Amino acid sequence: MDFQLLAQKALRDESLSRDEARSILTASPDEFEPLLDAALHVREFHFGRRVKLCLLLNAQSGICPEDCSYCSQSKISNAPVEKYRLLAPEKIVARAGEAVEAGATRFCMAIAARGATQRDIEQIGHAVEQIKSDPKTAHLEICTSLGLLNEQKCRDLKAAGVDYVNHNLNSGPNFYPKICSTHTFSDRLDTLRNVQSAGLSTCAGGIVGLGETLDDLLDMAFALRELGVTSIPINVLLRIKGVSLENNAPVTGQHALQAMCLMRLTNPRAEVRAAAGREKLGDLQPRVLWPANSLFVDGYLTTPGESAAVVKQWVEAAGFYIEQPVAA
């Protein structure tokens, strides 16, 4: 496959055929570098060589009633994670300050829940209003991951100053019942449509290594394109002890990068965010910047990650630079 031809289609905003998209996931080792170069071509066209840093807060931990088999915070997990209710607004605001200190321009907060209650929405909204009113943190993009949401709750979040709402698809519709039974793929689609109806930007991606097929990855990529998702985090499964999928086969670095290239070439204008598990790529980790334009720093929901200082070093060594806040 001539991957530069796929890059040219992506730059014209033309949808790849399913066979073309599949060729990204089946690229041979000899085709790997040309594939990465094609992804970089599209990434540079839309985002240059800048890298957005994101910092995440687990604002409510370990008490989710859902049975997602990949999650250390689900009701079926035996992983030793902290359990606490929604943090007070002042603790959320303090973490936003840490995001600024780390050089992040997006601050993300997530809760372990089926869906945020109205009281949760109000409490989070109060914190966001404080963040947006403080000149030191006002520039931060705010993303919330709050489970299943109706349109009114999304409108309340927007009124408070939230910019993005995250709700990952995680896989394709055919595979989804194998990883969760307490809600459906359609439930997730409904939440994303509610987010869009409320005028918020959508953040939705998935996890590589759940046991999915190539077709499941393709289904997810095209579903994200159909929805017009603007921010796509791609995780590599963390095989956490006590989680149902802890014994899944590890994901190779090449396959993880191919999945990110798939997202870049099928969703060329979207942010692609290399999320949890990217550290497992070893020497290949810097190559995530060929398809991805955004990284998380200073840890994930229940697992540690690389510090902002370490990330900045290898980003610059790879020939990229950290995105700076836009002046008001």
C-alpha positions in Angstrom: 0.0 0.0 0.0 1.2 3.5 -0.8 0.3 5.2 2.5 1.1 8.7 1.1 -2.0 8.2 -1.2 -4.0 7.6 2.0 -2.5 10.7 3.5 -3.5 12.7 0.5 -7.1 11.4 0.8 -7.1 12.4 4.4 -5.9 15.9 3.6 -8.8 16.2 1.2 -11.1 15.1 4.0 -12.1 12.0 2.0 -13.0 8.9 3.9 -10.8 5.9 3.5 -12.3 2.8 2.2 -12.5 -0.1 4.7 -9.8 -2.0 2.8 -7.6 1.1 2.8 -8.1 1.5 6.6 -7.4 -2.2 7.1 -4.1 -1.9 5.3 -2.9 0.4 8.1 -3.5 -2.3 10.7 -2.0 -5.0 8.5 1.1 -3.1 7.4 4.2 -5.3 7.4 7.4 -4.3 9.3 8.8 -3.0 5.9 5.8 -0.8 5.6 5.9 0.5 9.1 8.1 3.6 8.5 6.2 4.7 5.4 3.0 4.4 7.4 4.4 6.5 10.2 5.6 9.1 7.7 2.1 9.3 6.1 0.5 9.8 9.5 3.1 12.5 10.3 2.3 14.3 7.0 -1.3 14.6 8.1 -0.5 15.5 11.7 1.9 18.2 10.6 -0.6 19.7 8.2 -3.2 20.2 11.0 -1.1 20.5 14.1 2.5 21.3 13.0 5.0 19.8 15.5 3.4 21.1 18.6 2.4 18.8 21.4 -0.5 19.5 23.8 0.0 18.3 27.4 -3.0 17.1 29.4 -3.2 16.5 33.1 -5.8 14.2 34.6 -7.6 14.2 38.0 -9.4 11.2 39.3 -12.1 13.2 41.0 -14.1 10.2 42.3 -12.4 6.9 42.7 -13.1 3.2 42.9 -16.9 3.2 43.4 -18.3 2.6 39.9 -21.3 0.3 39.7 -20.6 -0.7 36.1 -18.9 -4.0 35.1 -16.5 -2.8 32.5 -13.9 -5.7 32.4 -10.9 -3.5 31.6 -11.4 -1.0 34.5 -9.7 -1.1 37.8 -12.6 0.9 39.3 -15.5 -1.3 38.2 -17.6 -3.3 40.6 -16.0 -6.5 39.4 -12.4 -5.3 39.9 -10.3 -6.6 42.7 -7.5 -4.1 42.0 -6.3 -2.3 45.2 -7.5 1.2 44.2 -8.4 4.2 46.5 -12.2 4.7 47.1 -13.5 8.1 47.7 -16.5 10.3 46.8 -16.4 13.4 44.6 -13.6 15.7 45.7 -14.5 19.1 47.1 -14.3 22.0 44.6 -11.1 23.4 46.3 -9.3 20.2 45.7 -10.3 20.2 42.0 -9.2 23.8 41.7 -5.8 23.0 43.3 -5.2 20.2 40.8 -5.9 22.7 38.0 -3.1 24.8 39.4 -0.8 21.8 39.2 -1.8 21.4 35.6 -0.6 24.9 34.8 2.7 24.2 36.7 3.2 21.1 34.6 2.8 23.0 31.4 -0.5 21.4 30.5 -3.1 23.4 28.5 -5.9 20.9 29.1 -7.2 19.8 32.5 -9.2 16.7 32.5 -11.3 15.3 35.4 -13.1 12.0 35.6 -15.4 10.3 38.1 -16.0 6.6 38.7 -19.8 6.4 38.2 -22.5 5.2 35.9 -23.3 8.9 35.4 -22.9 12.1 37.3 -25.8 13.1 39.5 -27.2 16.6 39.3 -25.4 17.4 42.6 -22.2 16.2 41.0 -22.8 18.5 38.0 -23.3 21.4 40.3 -20.2 20.7 42.4 -18.0 20.2 39.4 -19.5 23.3 37.7 -18.6 25.4 40.8 -15.0 24.2 40.5 -14.9 24.9 36.8 -16.2 28.4 37.4 -13.4 29.1 39.8 -10.8 27.7 37.4 -12.1 29.9 34.6 -12.3 33.0 36.7 -8.7 32.8 38.0 -6.2 34.5 35.5 -3.6 31.8 36.4 -5.8 28.9 35.2 -8.4 30.6 33.0 -6.6 29.5 29.8 -7.0 25.8 30.6 -9.2 23.8 28.3 -11.5 21.8 30.7 -12.6 18.3 29.8 -14.9 16.2 32.1 -15.5 12.4 31.9 -18.6 11.9 33.9 -20.3 8.7 32.5 -23.7 8.7 30.9 -25.2 12.1 30.6 -28.5 13.6 29.3 -28.6 16.8 27.3 -29.6 19.0 30.2 -26.6 18.0 32.3 -24.3 18.7 29.3 -25.9 22.1 28.9 -25.2 22.8 32.6 -21.6 21.8 32.1 -21.2 24.1 29.2 -22.8 27.0 31.2 -20.2 26.4 33.9 -17.3 26.8 31.4 -16.6 23.1 30.5 -15.1 22.9 26.9 -15.0 19.1 26.3 -16.8 16.0 27.6 -15.1 12.7 27.3 -17.0 9.5 26.8 -14.9 6.8 25.2 -16.4 4.2 22.8 -13.5 1.9 23.9 -14.2 -0.6 21.0 -16.6 -1.3 18.2 -20.3 -2.1 18.6 -19.9 -5.8 18.0 -17.2 -6.3 20.6 -18.7 -4.0 23.2 -21.0 -6.6 24.9 -17.9 -8.7 25.6 -16.4 -6.0 27.8 -19.5 -4.6 29.5 -23.1 -5.7 30.3 -24.4 -2.9 32.5 -24.7 -0.4 29.6 -24.5 -0.6 25.8 -22.5 0.9 22.9 -25.7 2.7 22.0 -25.8 4.3 25.5 -22.4 5.7 24.8 -23.4 7.1 21.4 -26.4 8.7 23.0 -24.2 10.5 25.5 -21.9 11.8 22.8 -24.8 13.1 20.8 -26.1 14.9 23.9 -22.7 16.4 24.3 -22.8 17.7 20.8 -26.4 18.9 21.1 -25.4 21.0 24.1 -22.6 22.7 22.0 -19.7 21.0 23.8 -16.7 19.5 22.0 -16.5 15.7 22.0 -13.7 13.6 23.3 -14.0 9.9 22.6 -11.5 7.1 21.8 -10.7 3.6 22.9 -8.4 0.9 24.2 -6.1 -1.3 22.2 -5.6 -4.8 23.6 -9.0 -5.7 25.0 -9.1 -8.8 22.8 -10.8 -7.1 19.9 -10.3 -7.9 16.3 -9.0 -5.6 13.6 -12.6 -5.2 12.4 -13.5 -3.9 15.9 -10.8 -1.3 15.7 -12.0 -0.3 12.2 -15.6 -0.1 13.4 -14.5 2.2 16.2 -12.5 4.5 13.9 -15.3 4.9 11.5 -17.8 5.5 14.2 -15.7 8.3 15.6 -15.5 9.8 12.1 -19.2 9.5 11.6 -19.8 11.3 14.9 -17.3 14.0 14.1 -15.4 13.6 17.3 -12.8 16.3 17.8 -10.5 14.6 20.4 -9.5 10.9 20.3 -7.6 9.4 23.2 -6.0 6.0 22.4 -5.1 3.8 25.4 -3.0 0.6 25.4 -4.6 -1.8 27.9 -2.9 -1.7 31.3 -3.0 -5.2 32.6 -3.6 -4.3 36.2 -3.6 -7.0 38.8 -7.1 -7.7 40.0 -8.8 -6.6 36.8 -10.6 -9.1 34.6 -8.4 -8.6 31.6 -5.1 -8.7 33.5 -4.0 -11.9 31.6 -4.7 -10.5 28.1 -1.9 -10.8 25.7 0.4 -7.7 25.6 0.1 -5.3 22.7 3.1 -4.9 20.5 4.5 -1.4 20.0 4.0 -1.6 16.3 0.3 -2.6 16.7 -0.3 0.2 19.1 1.2 2.7 16.7 -0.7 1.3 13.8 -4.0 1.9 15.8 -3.0 5.5 16.4 -2.1 5.9 12.7 -5.6 4.5 11.9 -7.2 7.2 14.0 -5.1 9.9 12.4 -5.8 8.9 8.8 -9.5 8.2 9.3 -10.0 11.3 11.5 -7.4 13.7 10.1 -8.7 16.9 11.8 -9.2 15.4 15.2 -6.7 15.6 18.0 -5.2 12.2 18.6 -4.1 11.8 22.2 -1.6 9.1 23.2 -3.0 8.1 26.6 -2.5 5.4 29.2 -0.2 2.5 28.3 1.9 4.5 25.8 4.9 4.1 28.2 4.8 0.4 27.5 6.0 1.1 24.0 9.6 1.5 25.2 12.0 2.8 22.6 9.0 3.3 20.2 7.3 5.7 22.6 8.5 8.9 20.9 7.0 7.7 17.6 3.5 8.2 19.0 4.1 11.8 18.1 4.0 10.9 14.4 0.2 10.3 14.5 -0.6 11.9 17.9 -0.5 15.6 18.8 -1.4 15.3 22.5 0.0 13.5 25.6 -1.0 13.0 29.2 1.5 13.8 32.0 1.8 13.0 35.7 -0.3 9.9 35.8 -3.6 8.4 34.9 -6.7 7.5 36.9 -5.3 4.7 39.1 -1.8 4.2 37.7 1.3 6.4 37.6 2.7 7.9 34.4 5.7 9.9 33.3 6.4 13.3 34.9 5.9 16.4 32.8 9.7 17.0 33.0 10.5 13.6 31.5 7.9 14.0 28.8 9.2 17.4 27.8 12.7 16.0 27.4 11.8 13.2 25.0 9.3 15.4 23.1 12.0 17.9 22.3 14.6 15.2 21.6 12.1 13.8 19.0 12.0 17.2 17.2 8.6 18.4 18.6 7.7 21.3 21.0 5.3 21.8 23.8 2.2 23.8 23.0 2.0 27.1 25.0 -1.2 28.8 26.2 -2.8 31.2 23.8 -2.5 34.8 25.0 -5.8 36.3 26.1 
